[in-house]
Amino acid sequence: MSAATATADPVEAHPGRTARRPARARARRANLTGWGFVAPATAVVLGLSAFPAVWAFILSLQDWNGFGTAEPVGLENYSAMVSDAELHAAVTHTVVYTALFVPASVLLGLLLAVLLNRRIVLIGVYRTLIFLPFVASAAATGILTTYLFNPQFGLVNNVLRVVGLPQQGWLEDPAQAMVVITLMSLWGQAAFTTVIYLAALQDIPAELTEAARIDGANRWQAFWHVTFPQLAPVTVFVAIWQTISAIQLFDLVYTTTRGGPLKATETIVYYLWSAAFKDLELGYASAVAYGLFAVTLLITIAVTLYSRRTKVGAF
C-alpha cells in the first residue's frame, strides 16, 4: 500500500506536468504541419536563389564560354573590372539614371499621394488609373516609348511640330536618350511610391493636422511640420527600394534602345547581360553581377544605419 502511494505521489504532486505534455505535443504537431505546408515553397525559393548564387560565385572564379571546359582563373575576372572602360561607362550611365530617377520618383509619388488622399468623386477610378502603368509589362512600356519619342513619326515630335518648336532626337540622341528612359520609368514606377505614400498618409491621424490648423498653421505649414515628419520612415524605404530598382535597370533599355545610341543607355545590368549572352564571357559576367550585388548591399546597409542613427525607423 505504501509503495503504491509512493509511486502515485509524484504525479499527484505535479498535476501540471500531465497537462503540459499534451499541449506541447499539440504545439509540436502544429509546427510540423506548418513546416510541411511551407517546405515545398521554401525548397523552390532556395533552389531558385541560393543555388544560382553559389554557382555564379564559383563561375566568377573561372573563364568559361558556356560550351568548353571551364578554366580556373582565381580573382582575374574581378581585377579585370578595374580596367574595363566599357564597364566604367555603364556604371556612369547607371549613376546618372539613378540620380535622375530616384528623387523624381519619390517627389512625384508623394505629390500624387497627397492629391489622391482626398474625398472627391471617382477617387477610386483615379487611384486605379495611376496604378495601371505599374502593372504594365516592360514590352508594352517599350513599345509606347518608341511610339511617343521616335524622331521621325513619334507623337511628341508631332506635337512640337504643330506648336512650332524644334523637333528633338530623343531616343536617337545620345544626350537625350537616358532622359527619355527616365521619363518612361517614372511613368511606370511612380505608381509604386504613390501607393506606399498613400497608405502611409491614411495611417496618420487627422487630429494632428486639425490641431496644427487650429494653432494657426496654414495648409503648407501643417503638411511640412506635421505630416511630412510622419512620412520619414516611408521616404527612407521608398528611396532604398527605388535606388535598387534604378541600379538594376534592364528591361526598358532592352525593349527600346538596346544600349544605344552609341551605348549611351548601356546600364550595368544590360552590360552584364551582353557580356554573358552575346560575348559568352560567363565568368566575367558573374564577377560583374557579384560586384553589383556588393554595391547594392553596401548602399542598403549605409542608408539603413543612417536612418537608425537619425532615429528614422524605416526597418
Residue frames relative to the residue before (quaternion, step in Angstrom):
aa qw qx qy qz dx dy dz
M 1.0000 0.0000 0.0000 0.0000 0.00 0.00 0.00
S 0.6822 0.4806 -0.2829 0.4728 3.56 0.89 -0.94
A 0.6281 0.5311 -0.3402 0.4558 3.57 1.09 -0.71
A 0.6542 0.4986 -0.3164 0.4726 3.60 0.95 -0.80
T 0.6447 0.5161 -0.3217 0.4631 3.54 1.03 -0.77
A 0.6543 0.5153 -0.3112 0.4577 3.55 1.02 -0.82
T 0.6493 0.5158 -0.3211 0.4575 3.56 1.08 -0.70
A 0.7123 0.4628 -0.2564 0.4612 3.57 1.00 -0.79
D 0.5401 0.6698 -0.3977 0.3186 3.57 1.17 -0.53
P 0.6690 0.5020 -0.3464 0.4248 3.67 0.78 -0.83
V 0.6503 0.5052 -0.3266 0.4639 3.61 0.99 -0.74
E 0.6805 0.4756 -0.2908 0.4756 3.56 0.97 -0.89
A 0.6436 0.5326 -0.3299 0.4396 3.58 1.12 -0.66
H 0.7830 0.2071 -0.1141 0.5754 3.63 1.14 -0.57
P 0.0238 -0.8395 0.5428 0.0054 3.61 0.43 1.10
G 0.5862 0.6056 -0.3786 0.3824 3.61 1.17 -0.44
R 0.5725 0.6075 -0.3893 0.3894 3.56 1.16 -0.53
T 0.6753 0.4877 -0.2987 0.4658 3.57 0.91 -0.87
A 0.6511 0.5055 -0.3217 0.4660 3.58 1.13 -0.56
R 0.6639 0.5132 -0.3052 0.4503 3.57 1.11 -0.73
R 0.6025 0.5952 -0.3702 0.3816 3.60 1.02 -0.70
P 0.6781 0.4538 -0.3265 0.4772 3.68 0.79 -0.76
A 0.6268 0.5367 -0.3458 0.4467 3.59 1.05 -0.70
R 0.6590 0.4931 -0.3101 0.4758 3.58 0.99 -0.81
A 0.6347 0.5237 -0.3328 0.4606 3.56 1.02 -0.75
R 0.6552 0.5011 -0.3164 0.4685 3.58 0.97 -0.80
A 0.6473 0.5128 -0.3194 0.4647 3.57 1.00 -0.81
R 0.6408 0.5199 -0.3221 0.4639 3.57 1.05 -0.81
R 0.6591 0.4982 -0.3103 0.4703 3.56 0.95 -0.85
A 0.6393 0.5228 -0.3304 0.4569 3.58 1.02 -0.77
N 0.6486 0.5140 -0.3191 0.4618 3.58 1.00 -0.80
L 0.6604 0.4988 -0.3051 0.4711 3.56 0.97 -0.89
T 0.6319 0.5248 -0.3341 0.4621 3.57 1.03 -0.74
G 0.6561 0.5126 -0.3102 0.4588 3.56 0.96 -0.87
W 0.6719 0.4763 -0.2990 0.4820 3.59 0.93 -0.86
G 0.6022 0.5593 -0.3602 0.4413 3.57 1.11 -0.57
F 0.6661 0.4924 -0.3006 0.4728 3.56 1.08 -0.72
V 0.7623 0.3915 -0.2129 0.4695 3.58 0.88 -0.92
A 0.4956 0.6920 -0.4235 0.3100 3.61 1.19 -0.37
P 0.6674 0.4853 -0.3472 0.4455 3.68 0.77 -0.79
A 0.6709 0.4811 -0.3082 0.4728 3.61 0.90 -0.86
T 0.6319 0.5301 -0.3325 0.4574 3.59 1.02 -0.77
A 0.6471 0.5148 -0.3178 0.4639 3.57 0.98 -0.84
V 0.6490 0.5101 -0.3216 0.4639 3.58 0.98 -0.81
V 0.6642 0.5051 -0.3103 0.4554 3.60 0.90 -0.94
L 0.6717 0.4800 -0.3002 0.4778 3.58 0.90 -0.88
G 0.6569 0.5199 -0.3175 0.4443 3.56 1.00 -0.77
L 0.7263 0.4201 -0.2349 0.4907 3.56 1.10 -0.72
S 0.7418 0.3669 -0.2253 0.5141 3.61 1.22 -0.13
A 0.7342 0.4233 -0.2549 0.4657 3.59 0.65 -1.09
F 0.6860 0.4874 -0.3027 0.4474 3.59 0.79 -0.93
P 0.6767 0.4628 -0.3260 0.4708 3.66 0.80 -0.79
A 0.6283 0.5398 -0.3483 0.4388 3.58 1.03 -0.69
V 0.6635 0.4878 -0.3016 0.4805 3.58 0.94 -0.87
W 0.6668 0.5029 -0.3064 0.4567 3.56 0.93 -0.91
A 0.6423 0.5210 -0.3264 0.4577 3.60 1.01 -0.77
F 0.6387 0.5116 -0.3382 0.4647 3.60 1.02 -0.73
I 0.6415 0.5000 -0.3280 0.4806 3.59 0.97 -0.80
L 0.6601 0.5149 -0.3031 0.4552 3.56 0.99 -0.84
S 0.6241 0.5565 -0.3437 0.4273 3.59 1.09 -0.64
L 0.6670 0.4711 -0.2910 0.4985 3.58 1.26 -0.29
Q 0.6881 0.4429 -0.2617 0.5118 3.56 1.31 0.19
D 0.3363 -0.6741 0.6093 0.2475 3.51 -1.39 0.21
W 0.1979 0.7904 -0.5406 0.2095 3.56 -0.34 1.28
N 0.2649 -0.7808 0.5508 0.1294 3.55 -0.96 0.91
G 0.6278 -0.5689 0.3238 0.4212 3.57 1.28 0.18
F 0.7557 0.3454 -0.1958 0.5209 3.59 1.24 -0.24
G 0.7531 0.3895 -0.2189 0.4829 3.56 0.77 -1.00
T 0.6951 -0.4285 0.3610 0.4504 3.53 -1.30 -0.43
A 0.4283 -0.7045 0.5082 0.2489 3.55 -0.88 0.96
E 0.1892 -0.7793 0.5914 0.0846 3.55 -1.00 0.92
P 0.4090 -0.7089 0.5112 0.2624 3.62 -0.73 0.99
V 0.0536 -0.8114 0.5820 -0.0022 3.56 -0.89 0.98
G 0.4864 -0.6815 0.4340 0.3327 3.58 1.22 0.13
L 0.7808 -0.3039 0.2522 0.4841 3.55 -0.87 -1.02
E 0.3105 0.7844 -0.4934 0.2119 3.59 1.20 0.36
N 0.6258 0.5375 -0.3482 0.4452 3.60 1.01 -0.72
Y 0.6656 0.4919 -0.3033 0.4722 3.58 1.01 -0.78
S 0.6650 0.4877 -0.3120 0.4718 3.59 0.98 -0.76
A 0.6133 0.5532 -0.3548 0.4380 3.61 1.11 -0.59
M 0.5741 0.6002 -0.3808 0.4065 3.59 1.13 -0.51
V 0.6096 0.5857 -0.3560 0.3982 3.58 1.08 -0.65
S 0.7798 0.3254 -0.1605 0.5101 3.59 1.00 -0.79
D 0.4782 0.6693 -0.4390 0.3614 3.61 1.24 0.23
A 0.2951 -0.7933 0.5088 0.1571 3.59 -0.25 1.28
E 0.6431 0.5210 -0.3365 0.4492 3.60 0.98 -0.73
L 0.6314 0.5123 -0.3293 0.4801 3.58 1.05 -0.71
H 0.6367 0.5241 -0.3298 0.4595 3.58 0.98 -0.79
A 0.6398 0.5098 -0.3261 0.4736 3.58 1.03 -0.75
A 0.6396 0.5157 -0.3232 0.4696 3.59 1.02 -0.79
V 0.6267 0.5208 -0.3365 0.4721 3.59 1.05 -0.73
T 0.6402 0.5236 -0.3236 0.4596 3.60 0.97 -0.84
H 0.6558 0.5071 -0.3112 0.4646 3.58 0.92 -0.88
T 0.6583 0.5075 -0.3081 0.4628 3.57 0.99 -0.81
V 0.6417 0.5155 -0.3219 0.4677 3.58 1.00 -0.80
V 0.6400 0.5134 -0.3242 0.4708 3.60 0.97 -0.84
Y 0.6625 0.4996 -0.3081 0.4654 3.57 0.89 -0.89
T 0.6537 0.5110 -0.3148 0.4610 3.59 0.93 -0.86
A 0.6609 0.5082 -0.3085 0.4580 3.59 0.96 -0.86
L 0.6773 0.4644 -0.2925 0.4899 3.59 1.10 -0.61
F 0.7398 0.4788 -0.2362 0.4095 3.54 0.84 -1.04
V 0.6974 0.5134 -0.3096 0.3926 3.61 0.71 -1.03
P 0.6988 0.4343 -0.3163 0.4722 3.69 0.67 -0.87
A 0.6585 0.5160 -0.3225 0.4428 3.58 0.95 -0.83
S 0.6702 0.4957 -0.3123 0.4555 3.61 0.94 -0.82
V 0.6459 0.5106 -0.3277 0.4633 3.59 1.02 -0.75
L 0.6922 0.4735 -0.2822 0.4659 3.59 0.84 -0.97
L 0.6680 0.4929 -0.3056 0.4663 3.59 0.92 -0.86
G 0.6453 0.5164 -0.3207 0.4627 3.58 1.00 -0.77
L 0.6462 0.5094 -0.3159 0.4723 3.56 1.02 -0.80
L 0.6545 0.5157 -0.3128 0.4559 3.59 0.93 -0.89
L 0.6803 0.4786 -0.2941 0.4708 3.59 0.86 -0.91
A 0.6361 0.5287 -0.3362 0.4504 3.59 1.01 -0.75
V 0.6463 0.5066 -0.3234 0.4701 3.60 0.98 -0.80
L 0.6668 0.4993 -0.3029 0.4629 3.58 0.99 -0.82
L 0.7186 0.4373 -0.2454 0.4817 3.59 1.05 -0.74
N 0.6034 0.5533 -0.3607 0.4468 3.59 1.25 -0.16
R 0.5222 0.6042 -0.4234 0.4277 3.54 0.84 1.04
R 0.4301 -0.6730 0.5366 0.2725 3.52 -1.27 0.44
I 0.2412 0.7541 -0.5660 0.2299 3.54 0.00 1.34
V 0.6576 -0.5132 0.3719 0.4072 3.55 -1.26 0.32
L 0.8489 0.1098 -0.1247 0.5018 3.58 -1.05 0.91
I 0.2218 0.8011 -0.5291 0.1707 3.60 1.06 0.63
G 0.6189 0.5513 -0.3436 0.4415 3.59 1.08 -0.68
V 0.6320 0.5228 -0.3259 0.4702 3.57 1.07 -0.73
Y 0.6531 0.5151 -0.3154 0.4568 3.57 0.92 -0.86
R 0.6572 0.5050 -0.3138 0.4632 3.58 0.94 -0.86
T 0.6463 0.5144 -0.3210 0.4633 3.59 1.00 -0.76
L 0.6617 0.5085 -0.3070 0.4575 3.59 0.94 -0.85
I 0.6300 0.5252 -0.3357 0.4632 3.58 1.06 -0.71
F 0.7221 0.4570 -0.2522 0.4539 3.59 0.97 -0.84
L 0.5101 0.6885 -0.4128 0.3088 3.61 1.13 -0.46
P 0.6593 0.5079 -0.3504 0.4296 3.68 0.80 -0.77
F 0.6009 0.5859 -0.3648 0.4031 3.61 1.09 -0.60
V 0.7304 0.4085 -0.2347 0.4945 3.59 1.04 -0.75
A 0.4843 0.6471 -0.4531 0.3761 3.61 1.23 0.01
S 0.5224 -0.6520 0.4540 0.3097 3.56 -1.05 0.74
A 0.6205 -0.5482 0.4075 0.3852 3.53 -1.25 0.44
A 0.6104 0.5535 -0.3563 0.4406 3.58 1.07 -0.66
A 0.6608 0.4958 -0.3077 0.4721 3.58 0.95 -0.87
T 0.6502 0.5077 -0.3178 0.4675 3.58 0.98 -0.82
G 0.6493 0.5192 -0.3162 0.4569 3.58 1.02 -0.78
I 0.6432 0.5075 -0.3216 0.4747 3.58 0.99 -0.80
L 0.6490 0.5088 -0.3150 0.4698 3.58 0.98 -0.84
T 0.6334 0.5337 -0.3295 0.4532 3.59 1.00 -0.80
T 0.6618 0.5054 -0.3002 0.4652 3.56 0.94 -0.91
Y 0.6601 0.5094 -0.3088 0.4577 3.56 0.99 -0.82
L 0.7075 0.4711 -0.2738 0.4499 3.58 0.88 -0.87
F 0.8306 0.2687 -0.0930 0.4789 3.58 0.80 -1.02
N 0.3449 0.7168 -0.5350 0.2847 3.59 1.08 0.47
P 0.4817 -0.7062 0.4251 0.2974 3.64 -0.73 0.99
Q 0.7052 0.4729 -0.2796 0.4482 3.62 1.03 -0.68
F 0.8441 0.0704 0.0084 0.5316 3.60 0.66 -1.04
G 0.3653 0.7621 -0.4724 0.2502 3.60 1.20 0.30
L 0.5938 -0.6054 0.4054 0.3415 3.54 -1.13 0.69
V 0.6406 0.5398 -0.3378 0.4292 3.60 0.96 -0.80
N 0.6777 0.4724 -0.2971 0.4789 3.60 0.91 -0.84
N 0.6066 0.5402 -0.3593 0.4595 3.58 1.09 -0.59
V 0.6368 0.5071 -0.3213 0.4838 3.57 1.02 -0.75
L 0.6471 0.5107 -0.3215 0.4659 3.60 0.95 -0.85
R 0.6389 0.5253 -0.3271 0.4570 3.58 1.02 -0.77
V 0.6567 0.5222 -0.3162 0.4429 3.59 0.96 -0.83
V 0.7414 0.4019 -0.2273 0.4869 3.58 0.92 -0.87
G 0.5671 -0.6543 0.3601 0.3473 3.57 1.28 0.09
L 0.5082 0.6325 -0.4320 0.3938 3.60 1.18 0.38
P 0.5833 -0.5960 0.4065 0.3733 3.61 -1.10 0.56
Q 0.4599 -0.6754 0.5058 0.2767 3.56 -1.04 0.77
Q 0.3224 -0.7596 0.5463 0.1438 3.53 -1.20 0.66
G 0.5628 -0.6201 0.4410 0.3228 3.54 -1.29 0.41
W 0.1497 -0.8392 0.5051 0.1350 3.56 1.23 -0.59
L 0.8646 -0.0052 0.0058 0.5024 3.60 -0.66 -1.05
E 0.6856 0.4506 -0.2946 0.4900 3.60 1.20 -0.24
D 0.6155 0.5022 -0.3458 0.4994 3.58 1.30 0.11
P 0.4330 -0.7252 0.4628 0.2692 3.64 -0.57 1.07
A 0.6744 0.4964 -0.3031 0.4548 3.60 1.10 -0.58
Q 0.7521 0.3844 -0.2057 0.4943 3.61 1.18 -0.42
A 0.5248 0.6837 -0.4096 0.2989 3.58 1.14 -0.51
M 0.6808 0.4809 -0.3040 0.4614 3.61 0.90 -0.85
V 0.6014 0.5425 -0.3611 0.4621 3.58 1.10 -0.57
V 0.6409 0.5108 -0.3197 0.4756 3.58 1.01 -0.80
I 0.6284 0.5244 -0.3303 0.4701 3.59 0.98 -0.84
T 0.6487 0.5180 -0.3172 0.4585 3.59 0.98 -0.82
L 0.6529 0.5201 -0.3169 0.4504 3.58 0.93 -0.88
M 0.6959 0.4554 -0.2854 0.4764 3.58 0.90 -0.84
S 0.5949 0.5365 -0.3641 0.4752 3.58 1.13 -0.50
L 0.6342 0.5201 -0.3239 0.4715 3.57 1.03 -0.78
W 0.6190 0.5565 -0.3399 0.4377 3.57 1.00 -0.79
G 0.7529 0.3817 -0.2189 0.4895 3.57 1.00 -0.73
Q 0.7739 0.4090 -0.1925 0.4436 3.57 0.91 -0.93
A 0.5441 0.6213 -0.4167 0.3798 3.62 1.13 -0.37
A 0.5604 0.6054 -0.3873 0.4116 3.59 1.17 -0.48
F 0.6176 0.5496 -0.3526 0.4384 3.59 1.05 -0.70
T 0.6915 0.4538 -0.2883 0.4825 3.58 0.81 -0.94
T 0.5995 0.5648 -0.3619 0.4366 3.58 1.10 -0.62
V 0.6681 0.4990 -0.3002 0.4631 3.58 0.90 -0.91
I 0.6568 0.5087 -0.3138 0.4597 3.59 0.95 -0.87
Y 0.6837 0.4709 -0.2878 0.4775 3.58 0.88 -0.91
L 0.6347 0.5359 -0.3389 0.4417 3.59 0.98 -0.76
A 0.6439 0.5070 -0.3178 0.4768 3.57 0.99 -0.78
A 0.6643 0.4953 -0.3081 0.4674 3.57 1.00 -0.81
L 0.6385 0.5279 -0.3297 0.4527 3.61 0.98 -0.76
Q 0.6809 0.4886 -0.2940 0.4595 3.58 0.97 -0.76
D 0.6391 0.5093 -0.3272 0.4744 3.60 1.26 -0.27
I 0.5748 0.5764 -0.3889 0.4313 3.61 1.24 -0.25
P 0.4577 -0.6948 0.4696 0.2955 3.63 -0.69 0.97
A 0.4805 -0.6845 0.4728 0.2776 3.55 -0.89 0.93
E 0.5573 0.6289 -0.3885 0.3781 3.58 1.19 -0.49
L 0.6023 0.5700 -0.3693 0.4195 3.61 1.07 -0.61
T 0.6844 0.4659 -0.2838 0.4837 3.57 0.89 -0.92
E 0.6415 0.5265 -0.3260 0.4528 3.57 0.98 -0.81
A 0.6403 0.5187 -0.3256 0.4636 3.58 1.01 -0.76
A 0.6493 0.5089 -0.3188 0.4667 3.58 1.01 -0.80
R 0.6542 0.5053 -0.3195 0.4632 3.60 1.00 -0.78
I 0.6273 0.5286 -0.3295 0.4674 3.59 1.08 -0.73
D 0.6780 0.4903 -0.2844 0.4680 3.58 1.09 -0.76
G 0.6689 -0.5439 0.2908 0.4151 3.59 1.24 0.10
A 0.4974 0.6524 -0.4428 0.3618 3.61 1.21 0.03
N 0.4006 -0.6875 0.5413 0.2718 3.55 -1.07 0.71
R 0.7477 -0.4137 0.2559 0.4521 3.59 -1.27 0.06
W 0.6703 0.4936 -0.3062 0.4619 3.59 0.94 -0.87
Q 0.6593 0.5033 -0.3131 0.4626 3.60 0.92 -0.84
A 0.6406 0.5165 -0.3277 0.4642 3.58 0.99 -0.78
F 0.6635 0.4923 -0.3144 0.4675 3.59 0.98 -0.77
W 0.7174 0.4768 -0.2706 0.4298 3.56 0.80 -1.03
H 0.7790 0.3600 -0.1805 0.4806 3.61 0.91 -0.88
V 0.7520 0.3511 -0.2067 0.5181 3.61 1.17 -0.38
T 0.7634 0.3887 -0.2195 0.4669 3.56 0.64 -1.09
F 0.6976 0.5036 -0.3014 0.4111 3.58 0.72 -1.03
P 0.6333 0.5127 -0.3705 0.4459 3.68 0.88 -0.65
Q 0.6281 0.5301 -0.3440 0.4541 3.60 1.09 -0.57
L 0.6840 0.4814 -0.2732 0.4751 3.57 1.22 -0.47
A 0.3852 0.7586 -0.4663 0.2423 3.61 1.22 -0.02
P 0.6680 0.4777 -0.3376 0.4601 3.69 0.79 -0.78
V 0.6409 0.5177 -0.3242 0.4648 3.56 1.01 -0.78
T 0.6344 0.5357 -0.3281 0.4504 3.58 1.00 -0.80
V 0.6445 0.5083 -0.3239 0.4706 3.59 0.96 -0.80
F 0.6600 0.5067 -0.3106 0.4596 3.58 0.90 -0.90
V 0.6781 0.4906 -0.2957 0.4605 3.57 0.85 -0.96
A 0.6432 0.5257 -0.3298 0.4486 3.59 0.96 -0.82
I 0.6557 0.4931 -0.3162 0.4763 3.60 0.94 -0.83
W 0.6661 0.5145 -0.3057 0.4451 3.57 0.88 -0.94
Q 0.7012 0.4582 -0.2743 0.4724 3.58 0.87 -0.92
T 0.5995 0.5457 -0.3631 0.4593 3.60 1.11 -0.56
I 0.6573 0.4932 -0.3076 0.4797 3.56 0.93 -0.89
S 0.6463 0.5148 -0.3187 0.4645 3.59 0.98 -0.81
A 0.6556 0.5126 -0.3125 0.4580 3.58 1.01 -0.81
I 0.6531 0.5121 -0.3194 0.4573 3.58 0.95 -0.83
Q 0.7348 0.4120 -0.2203 0.4918 3.59 1.09 -0.70
L 0.2837 0.7848 -0.5127 0.2021 3.62 1.17 0.36
F 0.1481 0.7895 -0.5832 0.1211 3.56 -0.85 1.03
D 0.7101 0.5205 -0.2951 0.3712 3.56 0.64 -1.16
L 0.6846 0.4796 -0.3037 0.4573 3.60 0.87 -0.88
V 0.6292 0.5156 -0.3308 0.4784 3.58 1.06 -0.71
Y 0.6579 0.5270 -0.3081 0.4411 3.57 0.96 -0.88
T 0.7414 0.4235 -0.2308 0.4666 3.58 0.95 -0.85
T 0.7326 0.3945 -0.2458 0.4973 3.62 1.19 -0.14
T 0.8674 0.1208 -0.0173 0.4825 3.59 0.25 -1.25
R 0.2470 -0.7772 0.5280 0.2371 3.60 1.20 -0.49
G 0.7467 -0.4054 0.2026 0.4868 3.55 1.02 0.85
G 0.6214 0.5575 -0.3418 0.4316 3.60 1.21 -0.29
P 0.6128 -0.0378 -0.7418 -0.2696 1.47 -2.49 -0.07
L 0.8290 0.1085 -0.1309 0.5328 3.56 -1.05 0.84
K 0.6075 -0.5993 0.3189 0.4125 3.55 1.13 0.84
A 0.3109 0.7805 -0.4897 0.2332 3.59 1.15 0.58
T 0.7496 0.3238 -0.2049 0.5396 3.61 1.18 -0.40
E 0.3814 0.7197 -0.4969 0.2996 3.59 1.16 0.42
T 0.1560 -0.8021 0.5739 0.0535 3.57 -0.44 1.23
I 0.7221 -0.4338 0.3007 0.4471 3.56 -1.29 0.11
V 0.7000 0.4649 -0.2874 0.4596 3.58 0.81 -0.97
Y 0.6387 0.4987 -0.3459 0.4730 3.60 1.00 -0.66
Y 0.6273 0.5161 -0.3360 0.4767 3.59 1.02 -0.72
L 0.6241 0.5384 -0.3252 0.4635 3.57 1.03 -0.82
W 0.6660 0.4984 -0.2961 0.4694 3.57 0.91 -0.94
S 0.6588 0.5132 -0.3091 0.4551 3.57 0.94 -0.86
A 0.6573 0.5070 -0.3121 0.4620 3.58 0.97 -0.84
A 0.7037 0.4763 -0.2727 0.4512 3.58 0.99 -0.80
F 0.8397 0.2613 -0.0922 0.4671 3.56 0.67 -1.10
K 0.6911 0.3990 -0.2996 0.5229 3.60 1.23 -0.08
D 0.7616 0.3236 -0.1844 0.5304 3.56 0.94 -0.89
L 0.3251 -0.7853 0.4661 0.2455 3.60 1.34 -0.18
E 0.4162 0.6512 -0.5105 0.3770 3.56 0.99 0.90
L 0.0747 -0.8653 0.4949 0.0274 3.54 0.54 1.21
G 0.6420 0.5232 -0.3319 0.4516 3.58 1.00 -0.70
Y 0.6746 0.4762 -0.2940 0.4813 3.58 0.91 -0.89
A 0.6363 0.5216 -0.3318 0.4614 3.60 0.98 -0.77
S 0.6356 0.5151 -0.3312 0.4702 3.59 1.03 -0.71
A 0.6290 0.5214 -0.3354 0.4690 3.58 1.04 -0.70
V 0.6377 0.5090 -0.3235 0.4792 3.58 1.01 -0.80
A 0.6341 0.5331 -0.3301 0.4525 3.58 1.00 -0.80
Y 0.6836 0.4610 -0.2989 0.4805 3.58 0.94 -0.78
G 0.6001 0.5337 -0.3655 0.4705 3.59 1.10 -0.51
L 0.6416 0.5108 -0.3117 0.4798 3.57 1.04 -0.79
F 0.6339 0.5248 -0.3252 0.4659 3.57 1.02 -0.79
A 0.6525 0.5180 -0.3174 0.4529 3.59 0.95 -0.84
V 0.6564 0.5041 -0.3115 0.4670 3.58 0.95 -0.85
T 0.6550 0.5102 -0.3107 0.4628 3.58 0.92 -0.88
L 0.6574 0.5095 -0.3093 0.4610 3.57 0.96 -0.86
L 0.6604 0.5067 -0.3123 0.4578 3.59 0.93 -0.85
I 0.6402 0.5160 -0.3308 0.4631 3.59 0.98 -0.79
T 0.6604 0.5110 -0.3075 0.4563 3.56 0.92 -0.89
I 0.6677 0.4951 -0.3031 0.4661 3.58 0.91 -0.91
A 0.6592 0.5200 -0.3152 0.4424 3.59 0.93 -0.89
V 0.6866 0.4684 -0.2914 0.4735 3.58 0.86 -0.91
T 0.6364 0.5292 -0.3304 0.4535 3.58 1.02 -0.76
L 0.6675 0.4889 -0.3034 0.4725 3.59 0.92 -0.88
Y 0.6438 0.5165 -0.3252 0.4616 3.56 1.00 -0.77
S 0.6631 0.5028 -0.3132 0.4576 3.58 0.93 -0.85
R 0.6621 0.4871 -0.3113 0.4769 3.59 1.03 -0.70
R 0.6468 0.5200 -0.3250 0.4534 3.57 1.02 -0.77
T 0.7151 0.4000 -0.2337 0.5234 3.55 1.10 -0.71
K 0.4537 -0.7278 0.4079 0.3132 3.57 1.37 0.24
V 0.4379 0.6128 -0.5098 0.4158 3.53 0.98 0.97
G 0.1702 -0.8579 0.4806 0.0632 3.55 0.11 1.33
A 0.0149 0.8185 -0.5730 0.0388 3.56 0.02 1.27
F 0.7760 0.2220 -0.1153 0.5790 3.58 1.22 -0.48
